[in-house]
Amino acid sequence: MNVKQIDAKQWQLMEPVVYAGRDEPFTVPSGFRTDFASVPTVFVWLIPRYGVYTKAAILHDYLCATRPVSRRDADGIFRRALRELGVSVLRRWIMWAAVRAGGHWSGAGAGQWALWLLVAVPALAFLAVPTLVVTIWLALFLVAEWLVYAATPPRIAPPANRPHFSGAPSAEGESNAGGLPCPAPDEPDPRAAGEPKPA
């Protein structure tokens, strides 16, 4: 699977992702943007945003965005795709319960409500304590991070020879050809004056 980073959360497919469903195939086209698995920060210790289930997460994003099927069916296809990708039984049912809740249980009947409760209640009980601990520590870290930032404001480095990643996204979410920092329109390019080019 070939993807390109757009910004801190979004990725763009550089080639299609094809899923042969039970009744019909689905093709996620090249150029589609995704955030992979939309997992809240407090749960990434259990289900990271990227893993063996990434293609299923991309497919689910596409089905929810384009709506070729109902949200209920999209969530069901997501669960089947997780199974076919080898995701464990417990993990895939927890992920299914999460996307059902994220879709506000669209189209859920009495039977599916009962199934969701059967999965969600034990999962919530299991996750309650570690999630509370992670939330508290994340809050403490954000406070510590803010205090350090307030005490040591960032130094603005000169534009020449600034470290950078090749092909790194710019502030606008795109990357230039070589990932080199682009000077502002009214700022002279230091490379044009014969200064050393960035390594």
N, C-alpha and C positions, 0 to 999 in steps of 0.2 A: 504494500500500500504506500503510495507516494503522496505526501501532503506538504503544504507550505504554510509557515506561521504567518498570520496576518497581524495579530497583536497579542497581548498577554493571555487572552482567553480563546481567540478564534483561530481556526486552522482551515485551509482551503484544500480541497481534493485536487490533485494534479492528474488523476486518472479515475475512471469510473469504478464504483464498487457495485458488484452484481450479486443479488441474492435470489436463488431459485426457490420461491415459496411453494407451499403445498398445492396451491391452486393457480398461481401466476408468478412470473418473475418480476423483480423490482430492480431498477438500475438507478443508483445515485450518481448523477452526472458529474463529470469533471467541472470544477469551479464551485461546487456546492461548499458552503461554509458551515462548520460545526464546532462545538466546544467539547467534543467527545462525550464522555459520561458526565451529565450535569449533577455532580455530587457536591452537597454543601461541605464547606471546609471542615466542620466538626466530624464528618464521617469519612474523610479520605484515608484515615488510618485503617479502615476496614475495606473500603472500596475506592481505590485510587481512580482518578479521572481517565487513566489510560491503562489498558491491560489486554488480556486475551479477548475480552468482550468489546473491544473498540469498534469493530465493524458492525456489531449489533447496535451499538450506541449511535453510530453514524446513520445507519438505516432507520432507526427510530426517529432521530432528528428530522430526517428527510420525509418520512411518512407523516409526521406531525406538521411539518411546514407546508407540504404540498397537498395533503389530505386525499390521496387516492383511495383510502379506506377510512373507516370510522376510527375514532381515537381508541375505542375498545379493541378493535381488531389490530390496530397498530401496536398496542401494548401486548396483545397476545402473540403477534409475530415477533416482537422483541424477545419475549420469553422463549419462544421456540428457537430463535436464532442463538440465544445464549446457550441453550441445551446443545445445539449442533456445534457450537464453538468449544464445548467441553467445560463450561462453567459449572461448578458444583451445584447440587440440588438446592441446598440451603441459600447459597449466595444468589442464585438466579431468581428464587422466589421472593427473597427480600428486595431485589432490584425491581421485580415486577410489581410488588406491592408499592414501592416508592413511586414508580411512574404512574400507577393507577391513582395514587393520591395526588400526584402532580397534575394529572389531567382532571382532577375533581370528580373522579369515579364516573366519567362520562359513559353513559349507556349501561351502567351496572344494574343488573337485576338482583333479586333477593339471593339467588344462589351465589353470584359473584361477590356480593357484600359479605356473605357468610365465609366464603373462601378467603377474602381479603382480611377479615378479622382473625381468622384462624392463623394466618401468616403474620399479620402486623402486630397483634397483641404480644405474642411471645418475643418477637423481634425487638419491639420497643422496650419490653422489660429487660431484655438482655443488654440493649444498647444504652439504657438510661444512665447508669453510673459512669461508664467510660466517656460518654458524650458530655456529661456534666463536668467531669474532670478536665477534658480537652477544652471545653468552652471557657472554664475558669483560667486555665493556663494561657490560652490564646489572649484573653482579655488582659492578663498580667503582662504578657509579652508586648502587647500593643502599647500599654502604659509605659513600660520600660523603653520601648523603641522611641516613643514620643519624647521622653525625658532626655534620652541620648541625643536625639535630633535637635532638641531645643538647646542643649548645652554645646553641641558641635555642629553648627550649620554647615551644609555642604559647600566645599570650595569649588568655584567655577574655574575649570581648567581652560587654558588658551586653546583656540581651535586647531592649531597645527599639531600633527602627530598624535592626535587623541586616540587612545585605544578603542577598538571597535570590533564587532563580529562581522565577518563577510556575509553580506546578504541580510543583515539584521533589519527588522522592521523599523521604520522611522516613526516619528510622533504621529504622523497621519495614518499609520497602519500599513504603509507600503514600504518596499525596499528598493534602493537604487541598484544599478547594474552590478556594482562590485561591493556594495555595502559600505562605501566610503562616505564620510560626513559631507553633506552638501553645504557650501557657504550661502549665507543669505544674499538676496539680490544686490543689496548695497554694501556687501562685505567682500573685499578682494580675496580671491582664492590664494592661500599661501603657497600652493603647489605651482601656481603659474609664475611665481617670482623666483623660481629656481630652488626653493627649499626642498629638503628631502621628502620624498613621498612616504606615506604611512606604510609600514611593513605589512 
